[in-house]
Amino acid sequence: MTCTEFLALLDDVIDDTVTAAVRSEVEQHMHKCGHCEVVFNTTRKTIEIYRSHEIYELPPDLRERLHTAIMARCKKGC
């Protein structure tokens, strides 16, 4: 399996709508490809957070730094 094939299956794997054989192939790929493993884990965790409606408050200094960085990037032309 290639990383492109993995990405094409990501939604279905996370939704658990793939066959056991496909899931096994995806898991084997992730075992060999740390990048795809990170993509899978990050995407799955993001969906879990979104579904649980958890709100995370950022510390004021972090919020300000993040806001400043985003605004600077937007001024450059994202």
N, C-alpha and C positions, 0 to 999 in steps of 0.2 A: 504494500500500500504506500502511496506517495502522500506527501503533506497536502497536496491539492485534493486528493480523494478523501483524505481525512476531513478536511474542512467542509467538503460537500456533504459529508454525513453527520457533521457535528450536531446540528439541530435534532436529527432523528435519534442519535445516540443519547443525547441529553433527555429527550422525551421518551426514551426507552421504547421506540417503535421499530427497532431493527431486529433481525433474526439473531439467534445465539451465535451463529457462524460469523456474521458481520461484526457483532460486538467483540468476539474473540480476536478477529483480525485488527480491529481498532485498538484493542488493549495491547496487542503485540506491537503495533506500530508505536503507541505511546511509550511502551517500555524501552524502545530503541531511540525514540525522538523526544528529547526533553522539551523542545520548543512546543510541540503539539500537546504534550502533557500539561504544560503551563497554560496554553490556550484553553484546553478542556476544563481544567480546574478553575481558572479565572472566570470563564463564561458560566460555568455551573454555579459558582458562588455568587456571581452578579445576579443571576436569575433568582437564586434563593433569597438574596437580600431584597430584591425588588418584590418578590411574591410575599414576603413576610412584612413588608411595609416598615421595616426598621428604619428609623431616622438616626443618623449619627451626627452629633454635634461636633464640629471641629473646634479645637482651641482657637481663641481669637487671633493669636499670632500666626498660626498656620492658615487660617481663613484669609487673613490679610495678605500673606505671602502668595497664596494661591491666586487670589483675586488680582494682585499686582502682576503676576506672571501671565495670567490669561489675558489681561488687558494689554500688556506689552506685546504679546504674541499677535493679538488681533490688530493692533496698530501697525504691525509689520506686514499684515496681510496673510492670514492663516492660509 
